[in-house]
């Protein structure tokens, strides 16, 4: 994704994605998916230990770190907020609905989410809003930096991919390759592309995440209508091993572990 010229970018991606990967990458991906990115649970590889570790980590961040950096006193409600987010991971997050459930103001929920972002628990993905017909919902999606907290299967895989893309955008921007940003695209008809990566405000990548579907999504097939005049790489990431299929118009279906292994 470092190349600014589309032709070079597509060629570089093909070289990287078709390069043979080590056999242990699939095994490592499975452990990362199951236990999350933190060293302790990943190395221990014990579900009971991992569950307890992640519970304690939540409490530590809320009861100590958040208390240290802010004047927030309703720690129980913030902890409750974190427990409400997993079931909402794959959809735009409604601040109004959360505010009603937590019995606080809309602006209070917004402030809490920003505090949790500062503590590296959550990060937002905004909607892409440039020349997409029929309009977009304005709500952000929110994901955990540690995807262990997401429900298993579809939500966890999407959260895991989101985390890798988010970190890649930050890394490429910090290395001076340009301004990389992560978005999602969604129309009022609820047609959606899970993730869009933009370079200097121009979309360069449209990506869908599927747990097992090896059929190319309609959104990727028609993505040129979403981004007229901007050549984009289309990738469908699937939770199946040893999948690597190229389609026309620089579109691919790729195993999750293969795709994630090439990101910076």
C-alpha positions in Angstrom: 0.0 0.0 0.0 3.1 2.3 0.0 3.0 3.0 -3.7 1.1 6.1 -4.8 0.8 5.1 -8.5 -2.2 2.7 -8.8 -0.5 0.4 -11.3 2.6 0.1 -9.2 0.5 -0.5 -6.1 -1.5 -3.3 -7.7 1.7 -4.9 -9.0 3.5 -4.7 -5.6 0.5 -6.1 -3.8 0.4 -9.1 -6.2 4.0 -9.8 -5.6 3.6 -9.7 -1.9 0.3 -11.6 -1.6 1.5 -14.5 -3.9 4.8 -14.9 -2.1 5.0 -18.3 -0.3 4.3 -18.0 3.4 5.8 -20.1 6.2 3.7 -23.0 7.4 3.8 -21.7 11.0 2.0 -18.5 10.0 -1.4 -20.3 9.9 -0.8 -21.8 13.4 0.3 -18.4 14.7 -2.8 -16.7 13.2 -5.0 -19.2 15.0 -3.4 -18.5 18.4 -3.6 -14.7 17.8 -7.3 -15.0 16.8 -8.1 -17.0 19.9 -6.0 -15.3 22.6 -5.5 -11.7 21.3 -2.3 -9.7 20.7 -1.0 -9.4 24.2 2.1 -11.5 25.0 0.9 -13.1 28.3 -2.3 -14.8 27.1 -0.8 -15.5 23.7 2.3 -17.3 25.1 0.3 -19.1 27.8 -2.3 -20.4 25.3 -4.7 -21.4 28.0 -8.4 -20.3 27.7 -9.0 -20.0 31.4 -5.9 -18.0 32.0 -6.7 -15.8 29.0 -10.2 -15.1 30.1 -9.1 -14.1 33.6 -6.2 -12.0 32.3 -8.5 -10.0 30.0 -11.0 -9.5 32.8 -8.3 -8.1 35.1 -6.9 -5.9 32.3 -10.3 -4.3 31.8 -10.7 -3.6 35.5 -7.1 -2.3 35.8 -7.5 0.2 33.0 -10.9 1.5 34.2 -10.2 1.5 37.9 -6.7 2.9 37.8 -5.6 4.3 34.4 -8.9 6.1 33.6 -9.2 7.4 37.1 -5.7 8.8 36.9 -6.1 10.7 33.6 -9.6 12.0 34.1 -12.1 13.3 36.6 -14.7 10.6 35.6 -16.4 9.2 38.7 -19.0 6.9 37.1 -16.6 4.0 36.6 -19.3 1.4 36.9 -21.2 2.8 34.0 -18.0 3.1 31.9 -17.3 -0.6 32.6 -20.9 -1.3 31.6 -20.3 0.6 28.4 -17.4 -1.6 27.5 -19.5 -4.7 28.0 -22.2 -3.3 25.7 -19.8 -2.7 22.8 -19.0 -6.3 21.7 -22.5 -7.0 20.5 -22.4 -3.8 18.4 -19.0 -4.2 16.8 -20.1 -4.9 13.2 -22.5 -2.0 13.1 -22.3 1.8 13.4 -22.5 2.7 17.0 -25.6 4.7 18.0 -24.7 7.2 20.8 -28.3 7.9 21.4 -29.1 4.2 22.1 -26.1 3.8 24.4 -27.0 7.0 26.3 -30.5 5.6 26.9 -29.2 2.3 28.1 -26.7 3.9 30.4 -29.0 6.7 31.5 -26.6 9.4 30.8 -26.3 12.3 28.2 -25.3 11.7 24.6 -22.3 13.9 25.1 -21.2 11.9 28.2 -21.1 8.7 26.2 -19.1 10.5 23.5 -16.6 11.8 26.1 -16.2 8.3 27.6 -15.4 6.7 24.3 -12.8 9.4 23.6 -11.2 8.6 27.0 -11.2 4.9 26.2 -9.5 5.7 22.9 -6.8 7.6 24.8 -6.2 4.5 26.9 -5.8 2.3 23.8 -8.8 0.1 24.5 -11.0 1.3 21.6 -10.6 3.0 18.3 -13.1 4.5 15.9 -13.6 3.9 12.1 -15.5 6.7 10.5 -17.8 6.4 7.5 -16.4 7.3 4.1 -18.4 10.3 2.9 -16.9 11.4 -0.4 -19.2 11.1 -3.5 -21.2 8.1 -2.5 -24.7 8.3 -3.8 -27.8 8.3 -1.5 -25.8 9.3 1.5 -24.2 7.6 4.5 -25.0 7.1 8.1 -22.8 9.4 10.2 -22.2 7.1 13.2 -18.7 5.7 13.6 -17.9 2.0 14.1 -15.9 1.3 17.3 -13.5 -1.7 17.7 -11.3 -3.0 20.4 -7.5 -2.8 19.8 -7.5 -6.2 21.5 -9.9 -8.3 19.4 -10.2 -10.9 22.1 -13.1 -8.9 23.6 -15.1 -9.3 20.4 -17.5 -12.3 20.1 -15.9 -15.2 18.2 -16.4 -15.8 14.5 -17.6 -12.9 12.3 -17.2 -10.1 14.9 -13.8 -11.2 16.1 -12.4 -11.7 12.6 -13.7 -8.2 11.5 -12.3 -6.6 14.7 -8.9 -8.4 14.1 -8.7 -7.2 10.5 -9.8 -3.7 11.6 -7.0 -3.6 14.2 -4.3 -4.6 11.7 -5.5 -2.1 9.1 -5.8 0.7 11.7 -2.2 0.0 12.9 -1.0 -0.2 9.3 -2.5 3.2 8.5 -0.8 4.7 11.5 2.5 3.1 10.7 2.6 4.1 7.0 1.6 7.7 7.9 4.3 7.8 10.6 6.9 6.5 8.0 6.1 9.4 5.7 4.3 7.6 2.9 1.4 9.9 3.0 -1.8 10.3 5.1 -3.4 6.9 5.4 -6.9 6.7 7.0 -9.3 3.8 7.6 -13.0 4.1 6.9 -16.1 2.0 6.2 -18.7 2.7 3.5 -22.4 2.3 4.0 -25.4 3.7 2.1 -28.9 4.5 3.3 -30.0 1.2 1.7 -27.5 -0.5 4.1 -25.2 -1.7 1.4 -21.8 -1.8 2.9 -18.1 -2.2 2.3 -16.5 -3.2 5.6 -13.3 -1.2 5.2 -11.9 1.5 2.9 -8.3 2.7 3.1 -7.7 6.2 1.8 -4.3 7.7 0.9 -4.3 11.5 1.0 -8.1 11.5 0.9 -8.3 9.2 -2.1 -9.6 5.6 -1.7 -7.0 3.0 -2.7 -8.4 -0.2 -1.0 -11.9 -1.6 -0.6 -12.0 -4.7 1.7 -14.7 -7.1 2.8 -14.3 -9.6 5.7 -16.2 -13.0 5.4 -15.9 -15.9 7.9 -16.3 -18.5 5.3 -17.8 -17.2 2.0 -15.5 -17.9 -0.9 -18.0 -16.2 -3.3 -16.9 -12.7 -4.3 -19.2 -10.1 -2.6 -21.4 -7.9 -4.8 -20.0 -4.8 -3.1 -16.5 -5.6 -4.3 -17.7 -6.4 -7.8 -19.4 -3.0 -8.1 -17.0 -0.9 -6.1 -16.2 1.3 -9.1 -19.7 2.7 -8.7 -18.9 3.6 -5.1 -15.6 5.3 -6.0 -16.0 6.7 -9.5 -12.7 7.8 -11.0 -10.5 6.2 -8.3 -8.9 2.9 -9.1 -9.0 0.7 -6.0 -7.7 -2.6 -5.0 -10.5 -5.0 -4.0 -9.8 -7.7 -1.3 -12.1 -10.1 0.3 -10.5 -11.6 3.4 -11.9 -15.0 4.4 -11.5 -17.2 7.4 -10.3 -20.2 5.4 -6.8 -21.4 5.1 -4.8 -21.6 1.8 -7.2 -19.4 -0.2 -5.7 -17.2 -2.9 -7.8 -16.3 -5.9 -7.4 -13.4 -8.3 -10.4 -12.0 -10.2 -10.6 -9.3 -12.8 -10.2 -5.6 -12.0 -7.5 -6.1 -9.4 -9.8 -8.0 -7.1 -8.8 -10.9 -4.8 -10.1 -13.4 -2.3 -7.4 -14.1 0.3 -7.0 -16.1 3.5 -6.9 -13.9 6.6 -3.5 -15.1 7.7 -2.0 -14.5 4.3 -3.3 -11.0 4.1 -2.5 -9.9 7.6 1.0 -11.3 7.3 1.9 -8.7 4.6 0.7 -5.7 6.5 3.3 -3.4 8.1 
